[in-house]
Amino acid sequence: MNCTDPVRHHFRTRPLETALWTAPGDTWTFADVAELAAGAQRLIRRHGVDVGDTALVLSRPSPSLFAAILGLLGSGVTAVFVEPWLPLDEVDAVIRRVRPRIFLGSPMARLWALRVPEVRRIPTWVPLSRIGAGSGGTPFECRPVDPDTPGTVTFSSGTTGSPKGLVRSHECLGTLFRLLGETAPEEALQGPDLCVFPNLALLHLATGRGAVLFPSDWSPRSFRRVASVARSAGPTTLSCGPGFLARLLTHVDAYPDRFGSLRQVAVGGAQVDCELLERGFRRWPEARWLQVYGGSEAEPVALTDAMDSVRWSRERGLFQALFLGRPIPELDTELTSEGVRVRGPNVARRYGAGEGRQDEGRRHARGRDWHAMGDRIESDSRGWWYEGRIGQPRAEFLVEQRLYAELGTSASFVARDTSGRLYLYGERLPAEARDFRPGFRSRHPELDGVRPVRIVRDRRHGARIDRNASLVRGGWIHE
């Protein structure tokens, strides 16, 4: 198999249909992307890169980036991605382990790479713009590979502080394309996706729908530019985290005729406030709202109607929509005292570069070892409920949920200092809480105090709270 085969099918059957829209208003047909991808293959072959090799790829989302990735995958070459905000010594260690044969990057990426010794040692550097030189008439090639052949390796620190190397095989990527492509109702598949997560652009090329690429900065200028594209493109689906949804709801009223075509909104990546989802329901009352539970290593794991999640979470007095639905049938799942574990065809392998075990997870193959999600899950007759990370005591998670409901915000968290005292950390707290007044103190005897911090969120989705980074920025010592 080769995970790019569905894309090749669309290259052949709908060459003149639009595949990608960019914020400046440019459009790229499937034939355009096919020519770029074939050009990428011709380029890497010229430099001696072939099946089984690895390539480091770094650039902002663009048609050239996705064509390069397709060219690599179609050739059986593993594409390696590293988040550029990782500490340089960690990036250096990552590159030393995977030893790419070639580096494909934008001009800004090449400047960044000069700071990393191991990247400088990659034998071949090629500007991403070079793949636009043309394929020389050579068609896009989709080489058959073993399903367990690594397709992509993604190194990300998330919020854990050490880089995680996630290997997605061709089977894993193909399954991911299929599963996520099956989540939308038929009427939502008639137009492109408003694409916030770059990895999903490949999915929507595989489904034949294409994608409107949203710039990664989420700035007001980007919203203006994408709004002008949305009028003609008519995106019908959106997959995003709560951070982007909040930003979109802030800007969308300025463009009342631009985003009304949405027929499905899927939200995931972090816990979502009920109030935020309810604002979305009111803005797009005819859309289907889906809540997606998963993680970097396994997505999706469980799905549910977001309206059900909000309604049932409200019944429990919860501030956040914590009902997750039921796990997808393709996965095996176990609820243990150490959290939920999953295994299945859409579960990525763990490379383990941060711990010095490069081959950890390679035995995964078709044996499909269990992956621990690190989340505490409660199950009832309706399905799964999220109850916090395993590293946080359940009692403290419930304290947070009660505080969110009272404070009217989830921009806060509780944590113990080195002496074991429990404090509330947060920003823009009501004066009664911020000053730890007697009334607030009497309602929350479990707290030893309140400490103001500026909440730091994950770089990728702008949603999940990075607790350690928030404590460091606030100047509080916490181990």
Phi, psi and omega per residue, in radians:
M1 nan 2.936 2.943
N2 -2.605 2.260 -3.025
C3 -1.145 -0.243 3.130
T4 -1.529 -0.015 -3.087
D5 -1.018 -0.727 3.090
P6 -1.061 -0.615 3.114
V7 -1.182 -0.757 3.102
R8 -1.013 -0.652 3.104
H9 -1.027 -0.749 3.140
H10 -1.282 -0.534 3.018
F11 -0.975 -0.677 -3.061
R12 -1.452 -0.640 -2.973
T13 -1.669 -0.358 -3.126
R14 -2.427 0.927 -3.023
P15 -1.059 -0.529 -3.054
L16 -1.629 -0.039 3.102
E17 -1.425 2.613 -3.089
T18 -1.247 2.309 3.127
A19 -1.808 -0.672 -3.081
L20 -2.436 2.411 3.010
W21 -2.015 2.378 3.090
T22 -1.989 2.732 -3.039
A23 -1.019 -0.533 3.061
P24 -1.157 -0.196 -3.123
G25 1.813 0.111 3.101
D26 -1.388 2.628 3.083
T27 -2.204 2.593 -3.119
W28 -2.280 2.148 3.122
T29 -1.383 2.953 3.055
F30 -1.072 -0.589 3.083
A31 -1.140 -0.680 3.102
D32 -1.073 -0.819 -3.120
V33 -1.149 -0.676 3.119
A34 -1.074 -0.715 -3.140
E35 -1.162 -0.721 3.097
L36 -1.103 -0.766 -3.118
A37 -1.127 -0.718 3.087
A38 -1.144 -0.631 3.068
G39 -1.104 -0.679 3.083
A40 -1.087 -0.716 3.135
Q41 -1.138 -0.731 3.115
R42 -1.087 -0.686 -3.101
L43 -1.153 -0.811 -3.086
I44 -1.221 -0.593 3.096
R45 -1.134 -0.645 3.116
R46 -1.061 -0.503 -3.135
H47 -1.700 0.228 3.030
G48 1.374 0.304 3.140
V49 -1.605 2.242 -3.014
D50 -2.514 -3.013 -3.107
V51 -0.880 2.323 3.109
G52 1.602 -0.230 3.086
D53 -1.418 2.947 3.079
T54 -2.114 2.642 3.136
A55 -2.339 2.294 3.034
L56 -1.480 2.269 -3.103
V57 -2.207 2.262 3.137
L58 -2.608 2.088 3.114
S59 -2.999 2.792 2.951
R60 -1.168 2.741 3.125
P61 -1.002 2.287 3.133
S62 -2.843 2.818 3.048
P63 -0.988 -0.653 3.127
S64 -1.114 -0.679 3.125
L65 -1.091 -0.848 -3.074
F66 -1.217 -0.603 3.065
A67 -1.132 -0.686 3.109
A68 -1.102 -0.757 3.131
I69 -1.090 -0.774 3.109
L70 -1.075 -0.702 3.124
G71 -1.091 -0.721 3.117
L72 -1.145 -0.887 -3.110
L73 -1.067 -0.752 3.136
G74 -1.096 -0.462 3.130
S75 -1.551 -0.049 -3.094
G76 1.399 0.295 3.113
V77 -1.683 2.385 -3.114
T78 -1.436 2.230 3.106
A79 -1.605 2.190 -3.112
V80 -1.882 2.274 3.141
F81 -2.102 2.365 3.104
V82 -2.254 2.277 3.099
E83 -1.228 2.176 -3.002
P84 -1.192 -0.249 3.131
W85 -1.534 0.011 3.022
L86 -1.096 2.601 3.046
P87 -0.959 2.449 -3.022
L88 -1.062 -0.585 3.133
D89 -1.186 -0.549 3.098
E90 -1.265 -0.713 3.065
V91 -1.034 -0.744 3.140
D92 -1.017 -0.758 -3.139
A93 -1.158 -0.671 3.137
V94 -1.092 -0.861 -3.092
I95 -1.141 -0.597 3.108
R96 -1.080 -0.582 -3.092
R97 -1.345 -0.776 -3.014
V98 -1.556 -0.338 3.043
R99 0.826 1.189 3.119
P100 -1.112 2.589 3.084
R101 -1.500 -0.401 -3.033
I102 -2.586 2.607 3.112
F103 -2.122 2.056 3.072
L104 -1.877 2.057 -3.067
G105 -2.627 2.787 3.042
S106 -1.327 2.958 3.098
P107 -0.988 -0.744 3.118
M108 -1.133 -0.675 3.118
A109 -1.125 -0.633 -3.141
R110 -1.191 -0.633 3.062
L111 -1.128 -0.760 3.089
W112 -1.039 -0.726 -3.037
A113 -1.158 -0.440 3.133
L114 -1.097 -0.332 -3.120
R115 -1.492 -0.107 -3.035
V116 -1.974 1.955 -3.056
P117 -0.952 -0.779 -3.075
E118 -1.207 -0.541 3.069
V119 -1.193 -0.663 3.112
R120 -1.090 -0.416 -3.134
R121 -1.475 -0.137 3.082
I122 -1.066 2.229 -2.954
P123 -1.134 -0.516 -3.061
T124 -2.238 2.179 3.037
W125 -1.984 2.259 -3.136
V126 -2.284 2.180 3.058
P127 -1.070 2.392 -3.125
L128 -1.033 -0.514 -3.131
S129 -1.122 -0.345 -3.110
R130 -1.186 -0.386 -3.118
I131 -1.236 -0.251 3.105
G132 -1.384 0.033 -3.126
A133 -1.216 -0.166 3.096
G134 1.835 2.724 -3.094
S135 -1.578 -0.075 -3.109
G136 1.153 0.453 3.137
G137 1.452 -0.049 3.128
T138 -1.332 2.227 3.133
P139 -1.260 2.789 3.066
F140 -1.098 2.309 -3.096
E141 -1.842 2.374 3.140
C142 -2.142 1.592 -3.045
R143 -1.350 2.323 3.032
P144 -1.140 2.329 3.100
V145 -2.337 2.846 3.041
D146 -1.087 2.416 -3.110
P147 -0.964 -0.457 -3.118
D148 -1.531 0.038 3.105
T149 -1.101 2.234 3.112
P150 -1.047 2.254 3.071
G151 -1.685 -0.844 3.120
T152 -2.361 2.615 2.972
V153 -2.214 2.136 -3.096
T154 -2.042 2.152 3.095
F155 -1.837 2.127 -3.100
S156 -2.559 2.497 3.115
S157 -1.503 -0.327 -3.030
G158 0.962 -2.226 3.052
T159 -2.073 0.310 -3.078
T160 -1.638 -0.319 3.081
G161 1.606 -0.242 3.085
S162 -2.127 2.462 -3.048
P163 -1.171 2.382 3.089
K164 -1.910 2.308 3.083
G165 -1.814 2.002 -3.086
L166 -1.903 2.120 -3.138
V167 -1.758 2.117 3.025
R168 -1.893 2.031 3.130
S169 -1.297 2.999 3.076
H170 -1.088 -0.637 3.088
E171 -1.133 -0.761 -3.133
C172 -1.079 -0.810 -3.136
L173 -1.133 -0.741 3.120
G174 -1.089 -0.721 3.108
T175 -1.143 -0.718 3.121
L176 -1.063 -0.782 3.097
F177 -1.014 -0.774 -3.096
R178 -1.171 -0.830 -3.068
L179 -1.111 -0.823 -3.116
L180 -1.224 -0.518 3.092
G181 -1.225 -0.352 -3.126
E182 -1.565 -0.051 -3.046
T183 -1.406 -0.325 -3.034
A184 -1.668 2.491 3.032
P185 -1.201 2.839 -3.020
E186 -0.983 -0.720 -3.088
E187 -1.170 -0.383 3.129
A188 -1.441 -0.146 -3.083
L189 -1.671 0.119 -3.062
Q190 -1.516 -0.105 3.129
G191 -2.435 3.113 -3.109
P192 -1.325 2.982 3.068
D193 -1.624 2.470 2.945
L194 -1.454 1.804 -2.842
C195 -1.687 1.950 3.110
V196 -1.711 -0.678 3.131
F197 -1.582 2.017 -3.062
P198 -0.971 -0.628 -3.105
N199 -1.110 -0.421 -3.131
L200 -1.343 -0.254 3.065
A201 -1.069 -0.648 3.094
L202 -1.139 -0.678 3.089
L203 -1.005 -0.804 -3.031
H204 -1.364 -0.341 2.916
L205 -1.237 -0.631 3.136
A206 -1.204 -0.553 3.120
T207 -1.443 -0.207 -3.141
G208 1.511 0.037 -3.102
R209 -1.518 -0.560 -3.064
G210 1.416 -3.132 -3.018
A211 -2.628 2.517 2.956
V212 -1.596 1.983 -3.035
L213 -1.396 2.148 3.107
F214 -1.668 2.243 3.138
P215 -1.007 2.637 -3.016
S216 -1.321 -0.187 -3.063
D217 -1.507 -0.266 3.118
W218 0.948 0.513 -3.091
S219 -1.373 2.816 3.049
P220 -0.953 -0.654 3.107
R221 -1.083 -0.714 3.122
S222 -1.126 -0.697 3.104
F223 -1.099 -0.695 3.108
R224 -1.079 -0.783 -3.086
R225 -1.198 -0.724 3.131
V226 -1.201 -0.616 3.104
A227 -1.027 -0.671 3.132
S228 -1.189 -0.584 3.094
V229 -1.274 -0.680 -3.061
A230 -1.076 -0.511 -3.127
R231 -1.027 -0.771 -3.117
S232 -1.550 -0.591 -3.089
A233 -1.311 -0.610 3.136
G234 1.069 0.988 -3.134
P235 -1.045 2.412 -3.076
T236 -1.896 -0.257 3.118
T237 -2.339 2.733 3.078
L238 -2.509 2.246 3.003
S239 -2.056 2.160 -3.032
C240 -2.724 3.001 2.998
G241 -1.671 2.981 -3.137
P242 -1.076 -0.511 3.120
G243 -1.087 -0.800 3.131
F244 -1.230 -0.674 3.131
L245 -1.029 -0.760 3.112
A246 -1.071 -0.730 3.140
R247 -1.160 -0.729 3.140
L248 -1.083 -0.758 -3.137
L249 -1.148 -0.442 3.080
T250 -1.229 -0.608 -3.025
H251 -1.742 -0.387 -2.893
V252 -1.140 -0.537 -3.111
D253 -1.139 -0.354 3.082
A254 -1.304 -0.231 -3.119
Y255 -2.304 1.156 -2.984
P256 -1.098 -0.402 -3.092
D257 -1.811 0.207 -2.999
R258 -1.821 -0.554 -3.045
F259 -2.034 0.272 -3.114
G260 -1.268 -0.140 -3.098
S261 -1.412 -0.120 -3.093
L262 -1.084 2.267 3.130
R263 -2.074 -0.180 2.995
Q264 -2.618 2.377 3.041
V265 -2.188 2.083 3.098
A266 -1.886 2.228 -3.073
V267 -2.097 2.331 3.119
G268 -2.859 -3.023 3.102
G269 1.705 -0.338 3.133
A270 -2.967 2.925 3.088
Q271 -1.196 2.511 -3.038
V272 -2.005 2.351 3.051
D273 -1.179 2.389 3.113
C274 -0.984 -0.734 -3.099
E275 -1.069 -0.648 3.119
L276 -1.133 -0.797 3.099
L277 -1.091 -0.714 -3.138
E278 -1.096 -0.630 3.045
R279 -1.085 -0.711 3.098
G280 -1.141 -0.721 3.115
F281 -1.006 -0.732 -3.116
R282 -1.206 -0.601 -3.087
R283 -1.308 -0.648 3.123
W284 -2.200 1.282 -3.036
P285 -1.162 -0.355 -3.095
E286 -1.643 -0.102 -3.108
A287 -1.427 2.659 2.966
R288 -1.461 2.328 -3.134
W289 -1.947 2.183 -3.058
L290 -2.118 2.342 3.034
Q291 -1.859 2.204 -3.035
V292 -1.954 2.196 3.048
Y293 -1.894 2.299 3.105
G294 -3.078 -2.772 3.127
G295 -2.812 3.117 -3.138
S296 -1.012 -0.638 -3.061
E297 -1.437 -0.429 -3.062
A298 -2.593 2.012 3.102
E299 -2.603 2.400 -0.236
P300 -1.378 2.812 3.040
V301 -1.875 -0.772 3.121
A302 -2.494 2.640 -3.138
L303 -2.325 2.597 3.041
T304 -2.710 2.746 2.998
D305 -1.174 2.135 -3.066
A306 -1.109 -0.524 3.108
M307 -1.152 -0.677 3.059
D308 -1.117 -0.761 -3.119
S309 -1.046 -0.756 3.132
V310 -1.141 -0.814 -3.084
R311 -1.073 -0.816 -3.095
W312 -1.285 -0.559 3.075
S313 -1.184 -0.702 3.070
R314 -1.062 -0.674 3.115
E315 -1.039 -0.557 3.114
R316 -1.508 0.004 -3.119
G317 1.327 0.406 -3.102
L318 -1.536 2.510 3.090
F319 -1.408 -0.509 -3.129
Q320 -1.909 2.718 3.131
A321 -1.447 1.645 -2.997
L322 -1.783 -0.012 3.045
F323 -1.373 2.223 -3.015
L324 -1.809 -0.215 -3.074
G325 1.507 -2.713 -3.113
R326 -1.923 2.613 3.115
P327 -1.137 2.637 3.137
I328 -1.206 2.593 -3.026
P329 -1.162 -0.363 -3.118
E330 -1.230 -0.259 -3.067
L331 -1.768 2.532 2.838
D332 -1.582 2.395 -3.122
T333 -2.341 2.622 3.052
E334 -2.401 2.277 3.025
L335 -1.722 1.994 -3.070
T336 -2.132 3.010 3.084
S337 -1.153 -0.303 3.110
E338 -1.762 0.289 3.089
G339 1.805 3.109 -3.087
V340 -1.385 2.436 3.072
R341 -2.105 2.532 -3.112
V342 -2.384 2.699 2.965
R343 -2.656 2.611 -3.110
G344 2.857 3.139 -3.021
P345 -1.224 -0.291 3.130
N346 -1.821 0.329 3.110
V347 -1.726 2.144 -3.122
A348 -1.268 2.683 3.018
R349 -1.368 2.703 3.071
R350 -1.737 2.102 -3.127
Y351 -1.304 -0.683 3.088
G352 1.360 0.431 -3.089
A353 -1.139 -0.502 -3.124
G354 -1.179 -0.420 -3.108
E355 -1.832 0.069 3.108
G356 1.383 0.403 3.119
R357 -2.159 1.426 -3.027
Q358 -1.035 -0.619 -3.027
D359 -1.571 0.019 3.127
E360 -1.037 2.268 3.112
G361 1.634 -0.248 -3.124
R362 -1.213 -0.396 3.079
R363 -1.260 -0.177 3.094
H364 -0.765 -1.104 3.094
A365 0.573 -2.364 -3.111
R366 -1.499 -0.126 3.045
G367 -1.244 -0.425 3.042
R368 0.873 1.345 3.089
D369 -1.073 2.746 3.111
W370 -1.232 2.474 2.993
H371 -1.969 2.216 3.100
A372 -1.492 2.090 -3.110
M373 -1.287 -0.413 -3.114
G374 1.424 0.197 -3.108
D375 -1.956 2.508 3.045
R376 -1.555 2.198 -3.085
I377 -2.163 2.347 2.974
E378 -1.848 2.475 -3.138
S379 -2.102 2.368 3.006
D380 -2.328 -2.919 -3.042
S381 -1.126 -0.405 -3.138
R382 -1.477 -0.556 -3.098
G383 2.616 -2.611 -3.055
W384 -1.614 2.579 3.012
W385 -2.190 2.365 3.100
Y386 -1.384 2.303 -3.140
E387 -2.284 0.597 3.017
G388 1.640 3.025 3.104
R389 -1.376 2.616 -3.119
I390 -1.073 -0.569 -3.129
G391 -1.212 -0.210 3.125
Q392 -1.851 2.243 3.085
P393 -0.968 2.449 -3.112
R394 -1.006 -0.666 -3.120
A395 -1.065 -0.668 -3.141
E396 -1.256 -0.604 3.057
F397 -1.073 -0.741 3.133
L398 -1.189 -0.590 3.044
V399 -1.055 -0.790 3.117
E400 -1.023 -0.793 -3.110
Q401 -1.093 -0.685 3.092
R402 -1.139 -0.686 3.134
L403 -1.164 -0.715 3.110
Y404 -0.997 -0.799 -3.110
A405 -1.098 -0.672 -3.134
E406 -1.322 -0.727 -3.069
L407 -1.376 -0.373 -3.097
G408 1.304 0.360 3.118
T409 -2.693 2.550 3.054
S410 -1.811 0.226 3.104
A411 -1.440 1.005 -3.107
S412 -2.877 2.955 3.084
F413 -2.848 2.871 3.061
V414 -1.952 2.559 3.108
A415 -2.750 2.703 3.140
R416 -1.674 2.512 3.055
D417 -1.478 -3.065 -3.046
T418 -1.153 -0.341 3.109
S419 -1.594 -0.002 3.095
G420 1.625 0.025 3.122
R421 -1.347 2.487 -3.093
L422 -1.710 2.163 -3.121
Y423 -2.132 2.641 2.963
L424 -1.641 2.191 3.077
Y425 -1.985 2.329 -3.138
G426 -3.008 3.050 3.109
E427 -2.212 2.676 -3.134
R428 0.915 0.741 3.124
L429 -1.399 2.610 3.035
P430 -1.010 2.635 -3.048
A431 -0.992 -0.667 -3.106
E432 -1.063 -0.707 3.118
A433 -1.337 -0.777 -3.075
R434 -1.029 -0.681 -3.121
D435 -1.584 0.005 3.133
F436 0.895 0.931 -3.096
R437 -1.227 2.794 -3.042
P438 -0.934 -0.734 -3.125
G439 -1.069 -0.807 3.126
F440 -1.144 -0.702 -3.131
R441 -1.108 -0.691 -3.111
S442 -1.214 -0.536 3.122
R443 -1.353 -0.297 -3.096
H444 -2.319 1.194 -3.094
P445 -1.155 -0.277 3.132
E446 -1.264 -0.302 -3.115
L447 -1.549 2.475 3.058
D448 -1.729 -0.097 3.112
G449 2.869 3.091 3.129
V450 -2.216 2.350 -3.130
R451 -2.256 2.163 3.136
P452 -1.273 2.408 3.017
V453 -2.483 2.761 2.936
R454 -1.593 2.098 -3.058
I455 -1.209 2.246 3.068
V456 -1.812 2.284 -3.131
R457 -1.982 2.858 -3.079
D458 -1.065 2.565 -3.065
R459 -1.232 -0.514 -3.015
R460 -1.322 -0.828 -3.032
H461 -1.988 -0.196 -3.134
G462 1.084 0.574 -3.041
A463 -2.277 -0.994 -3.048
R464 -1.229 2.322 -3.132
I465 -1.274 2.236 3.007
D466 -1.597 1.712 -2.996
R467 -1.147 -0.810 -3.109
N468 -1.101 -0.756 3.125
A469 -1.123 -0.619 3.111
S470 -1.141 -0.723 3.128
L471 -1.169 -0.696 3.113
V472 -1.131 -0.785 -3.141
R473 -1.123 -0.601 -3.140
G474 -1.372 -0.138 3.117
G475 1.446 0.236 3.138
W476 -1.649 2.340 3.128
I477 -1.431 2.179 -3.139
H478 -2.550 2.277 3.112
E479 -1.917 nan nan
